[in-house]
Amino acid sequence: MVRRRSRAKRRSKARKRRVKSRGRIIKVVHYQTGSSFTPRDRLLKALPPGKRRSRTGRVYWETRRNRSDKLGKRV
């Protein structure tokens, strides 16, 4: 007897394939919260603050200063 995968599993596999081709930033915002260590921030390149998509396809907001860079600046 051959078991069929549930619809949810089939959909999730298709969704994961689609996510790979999309960008990681969905919506850019122009504000940041918290503080960061400027010398270290200048060494690392980060994505702009805003709505992001993770590698697994989940959507989340990231506006922390030590996790994002304002557009045009490396801080």
C-alpha positions as CSV (number, residue, x, y, z in Angstrom):
1,M,0.0,0.0,0.0
2,V,1.4,3.4,-1.0
3,R,0.7,6.3,1.3
4,R,0.1,9.7,-0.2
5,R,1.6,12.8,1.5
6,S,-0.8,15.2,3.0
7,R,-1.7,18.4,1.2
8,A,0.1,20.5,3.7
9,K,3.4,18.7,3.1
10,R,3.0,18.9,-0.7
11,R,2.3,22.6,-0.4
12,S,5.2,23.3,1.9
13,K,7.6,21.7,-0.5
14,A,6.4,23.8,-3.4
15,R,6.5,26.9,-1.2
16,K,10.1,26.3,-0.2
17,R,11.1,26.0,-3.8
18,R,9.4,29.3,-4.6
19,V,11.0,31.1,-1.7
20,K,14.6,30.5,-3.0
21,S,14.1,32.7,-6.0
22,R,12.6,35.6,-4.1
23,G,14.6,38.4,-2.4
24,R,15.2,38.5,1.3
25,I,13.8,42.0,1.9
26,I,10.1,42.5,1.5
27,K,9.6,46.1,2.8
28,V,12.2,48.6,3.8
29,V,11.6,51.0,6.7
30,H,13.7,54.0,7.6
31,Y,13.9,53.7,11.4
32,Q,15.9,51.6,13.8
33,T,15.6,50.8,17.5
34,G,18.3,50.2,20.2
35,S,22.0,50.9,20.0
36,S,25.0,49.3,18.3
37,F,28.8,49.3,18.4
38,T,29.8,51.6,15.5
39,P,33.4,50.3,14.8
40,R,32.1,46.7,14.5
41,D,29.2,47.8,12.4
42,R,31.5,49.4,9.8
43,L,33.2,46.0,9.3
44,L,30.0,44.0,8.7
45,K,27.5,44.5,5.9
46,A,23.9,44.0,7.0
47,L,20.5,44.1,5.2
48,P,18.4,47.2,5.5
49,P,15.8,47.4,8.4
50,G,12.3,46.2,7.6
51,K,10.3,43.1,6.7
52,R,12.4,40.1,5.8
53,R,11.9,36.5,4.7
54,S,14.0,33.9,6.4
55,R,15.7,31.0,4.7
56,T,12.8,28.7,5.7
57,G,10.3,31.1,4.2
58,R,8.9,32.7,7.4
59,V,8.3,36.5,7.4
60,Y,9.6,38.7,10.2
61,W,10.5,42.3,11.1
62,E,14.0,43.3,11.9
63,T,14.7,46.9,13.0
64,R,17.3,46.4,15.6
65,R,20.4,48.7,15.0
66,N,22.9,45.9,15.6
67,R,21.1,43.6,13.0
68,S,20.4,46.1,10.2
69,D,22.1,48.9,8.2
70,K,20.4,52.1,7.2
71,L,20.3,52.7,3.4
72,G,23.4,54.6,2.2
73,K,25.3,54.0,5.5
74,R,27.1,51.1,7.1
75,V,25.8,51.8,10.6
